[in-house]
Amino acid sequence: MNPIGTIQEVLNQKGAAVWCIAPEMTVFEAIQMMAEKNIGALLVTEQEKLVGILTERDYTRKVALKGKSSKQTAVREIVSGEVIQVTPAHSVEECMRLMTANRVRHLPVLQAGRILGVVSIGDLVNWTISAQNSTIHQLQTYIAGYPA
């Protein structure tokens, strides 16, 4: 496992399941889907095109704290429209920097406008830990192969 790694490698390991919701759906339906899928964000799409991302943070700040009803508020009313996205060629390190600099936890992965997947900060941390463990194991094996 390459400690540098690309997002394509991360998607190959974790899978490329993507959960999307239409902008006309209610926030309640979005939160239900996130709970069922045990995820923290949904891509908002229209005709298979990415138009935004909806996160648990959006719900808490734009619905719960403002006293709105999640059953009467449409996703389009609170969706984060400006979405930072990456390609499969981006490195894990580049994506961690993007997430940190922009204070986001999810990055949609697109190529030529087509949605290929989503990576979360947890995915990238897991990749990094696995890569470090692999490197440590290789080094231990290398060192153990030499007589003292």
Buried (B, 14 or more C-beta within 10 A) or exposed (E): BEEEBBBBBBBEEBEBEBBBBBBEBBBBBBBEBBEEEEBBBBBBBEEEEBBBBBBBBBBEEBBEEEEBEBEEBBBBEBBBEEBBBBEBEBBBEBBBEBBEEEEBBBBBBBEEEEBBBBBBBEBBEBBBEBBEEEEEEEEEEEEEEEEE
